[in-house]
Structures are given as C-alpha cells and as structure tokens.
Amino acid sequence: MTNSPAGRSRAAAPARRETFSSRKLFILSAIGSAVGLGNIWRFPYIAYENGGGAFLIPYLVALLCAGIPLLFLDYSIGHRFRGSAPLSYRRLHRAAEPIGWWQVLICFVIAIYYAAIIAWAAMYTWFSVTKAWGDDAEGFFFGDFLQTADTAGVSFDFVSKVFFPMLAVWIVVIVIMVAGVNKGISRANAVFLPLLVVMFVVLVVQSLFLDGAMVGLNAFFTPDWTALQNPSVWAAAFGHIFFSLSVAFGIMVTYSSYLKRKTDLTGSGLVVAFANSGFELLAGIGVFAALGFMSVASGVAVDEVASGGIGLAFVAFPTIVSEAPFGAVLGVLFFGSLVFAGLTSLVSILEVIVAAFQDKLGWSRKGATLVVTIPIAVISLILFPTTTGIQLLDTSDAFVNQFGILACALVAIIVISAGLGSLPRLQKHLNVTSTLKVGTVWRILVGGVVPVVLGYLLINELQSKSSEQYSDYPAWFNGVFGWGMAGALIVGALLLSLIPWSEKSKLKDPEYEAFNAAAHAEGDVDNNLKEVNS
C-alpha cells in the first residue's frame, strides 16, 4: 500500500494539528504561561519603587493600551495562520519568517536558564523545613548553596545541590512536553495552576496575620502622586506589562494556533490579562505583608528590607521564614508557588521551540520534543548548575530576556503594521468570532502607541547597557554572553529561515487550507497581503 502513489501521498501528509479540547484549557494554559516568577518577585517591588498605590494608574493604562492589544495581536496571528511562530509569520508573508525564528531563539535562551531558578526554588522548599540558611540567608545562598565564583566566567565546577534538582526539573518538563498539547500541557496546567493559586492564597492569608503586616501594606499601597510626573514610572509600567503577559515572543502565537476555529479570541484574552493582573496584585499583598513583619522584627523601615528578583526570593524571604510564626509553612507555600509558576511558564517557553521545528521539518510530536528538549536540557545542565551559573543567568536574562524581547517586539510590530499593512485583516479575523469587537482604536494602539513606547524602552535599555559594564562583569563576558548572544539570535533567525521547508512540513497542510477557505468565506480577505505558501 505505501509503495503506491496514494500510499506515498498519505505517508507524506502532515499529521493533524493538535488543538486544545476546550477554551477553558487554553485559558488555563495561557494564564499558566503569563503567571510566572516575575509576577511574584518582580511586580511587588516595581510597584513599590514607582509610586506605590499611584503606580496602579500607569499599570492599568499600560495594560489597557499595550498589554491587551498586543495579546489580541498575538492571538489573531496564531489563530488565523494556524502555526508556530515561524510558520504563522511565514504564512503572513515570506519575508516575515525570520521574526518567528527570532522569537524561537529568545525562548531557547530563556529556557536553558529558567530551569535553574525552578531548581533553586525546589531546594528552598525543602530548606524552609530545615531552615538550612541559619542566621545568614545571603551568605548561605551565594556561598554554601550556589558556591558562587569570585569572578564571572565559564566554569565546569558543578554544584550537586543545584545539578540534581535541575535534572529532575528537566525530566518532569520533558515528560509533559512529550505527552502533547492535551495530554501534557493542558493537564499540567489544570493541576499546577489551581495548586499555585490555592497555595498563594493561603500564603497571603497567613502573611496578613503576621505582626507588622499593615506596615508593609501601607508602604505598598500608599500613593506617591508626584511619581506620576516621572516618565520613568510610566516606562516601568509599560515595560513590566510587556514581560508579564508573555506577549511578543511566540508563546501566545503558538498557544492560540491550537484553538478551534470558532473561538472567542478577545474574550479569552481579557480573562487571561485580568487574571494575570489579579495574581500580581495578590502577590504584592502577600509579599509586602511579609516584608512589613520583617521590618518590624528588625526595627528598620520597609524600604531597607524591600527588594526584588532573586534578592527578594532567596535572601529576604528566607529571613522572614526564620523569624515568622509557622515560618516553615510560609516558606513551603512561597517556594512551592515559585516552582509551580516556573513549571507552567517553562512548558510554554519550550512549546514555542518544539512547535517550530515540528512545523518546519514535519516531525512527530514525540520526535520533535525529544530532539529539541534533550539538547536544551544538556546545555542547561552544563552551564547553570556551576559556580558561575548565576552570573551567566544574570547576563543572559538582562540582554536576551529584557533587551532582546523589546527589540524583537518592536521589529515585529513595525513589520506587521507599517511594512505589511496587515492590521485591518487581523482586526477582521478577531471580530469574526469574538464577543468584544476591536476597531480603529485597536489599530492605533498597536500600530502607533505601542511602537513609540517600545522604541522609548529600547533606547533606554541601549543607553543603560552601553554606558557601563553590566553588573561590573568583565567586558569579554558581557560581550560574549550579553551583546554577542543578543546579536547571534538575529543571525540565527535569518539562517533558520533560509532552511527549506520539508515536504512533510505544515506549510502546505490541507487542514490549514480548509481553515483558510472558511476564513475567506467569512470575509477574511486582504488583496494587499499575500500568503506565501511555497
């Protein structure tokens, strides 16, 4: 049978594209991607440093004027063109394919270091029971636990306390990815996300009953209205929203490509966006209630104990755990929440990469997952559970996550809006099945406001990173793992786009052609925009 022309045709036909079995599972998965480590350790400190309660005004403006419109844009591209980021952009226009690969490579770099943070959180979940850090949380974290080298570089001195938890993280994640969209990603988010929410709600309730909780909440919510006159406060709000909602680096394009044809895109986007913001506010309440306790117990002001990022999670919070009543429970809830938030985000980051190679090369789900994730895991396990792992992580995050995503997002929006003039068509697609219709205002926000804001943020990033050596690391180190890495992703994206699409790829997928015909029948046509499928 397989030797006949018909048999060969059937053998070469692309496998049917996976879909989320329900809109609810898509929403859970999208929220799981958006609610990550930054919601817990980044938002509270950014809000506190930029006007406290007054920061909620620029935050809401950024959410409504940039975050949600960009989320709708990603949904429209992925759902309309039914593919991973490279395939969707290729179907949008042949010349746009490198944008999709740029997003894939950004996810590649983030994935290799993200697993390390999850592993740290997993170990600290156990350390919370034993209070292994003693009286010096900072010294324990950088010294005893990470065994951080004095000088930034590339070391192969492995730290077993980090290596084996990272190995466990990769095994769990690869198992989830191999299972596919419905049996793996959907089920994982259906378990991890509710657990995360329950654990964090209990954490917040416990924090609110600590002595000094109101001191912390007053510091967090007391508005500094003069901050609204500072452009950097508004820039901080817009910058945080871009990173918080997982927009503009392939995740939401990929996830929305797994939606059924008749799906409420804008309604789903609103649920995801406001659920993400609600969790961030919850995180701010829990974290600052705990910091209020720490400030009262230490006899110092909140601003002397408040910090963000790694310092908050692995230095300030262990100190709180040591001093608070039922501190072990507080620590298990906090670090357990970081583990679950990290896992759901890492799964979504890897899905961008797996889907891209699956689409381009026509591989099976299992084959694509193993070929993609195992090398990523190996690289991750070579570089990051070492004495120089935290310096590599810090530099990669600063240049690829913060700087790279901004640059990629700006290029993508300029190409889509000005270069291809495709916003009217994507608007039309959004309105076909959505409850909330978008119009001229959406096009103005995406094509006008967002590029201006992204340009401003990108210029600030360029100025700050070029004016001095980042974190006082050696110039060669920042040059290779900072600027060099950011530039290499662009070159890599161009090269990957030059690789011919396999005959078994999803480029000429009959399922997409049927979807495309149905979309055309509903009026989703733009004669000024060519879909290049060859």
Disulfide bonds with the S-S distance in Angstrom:
none
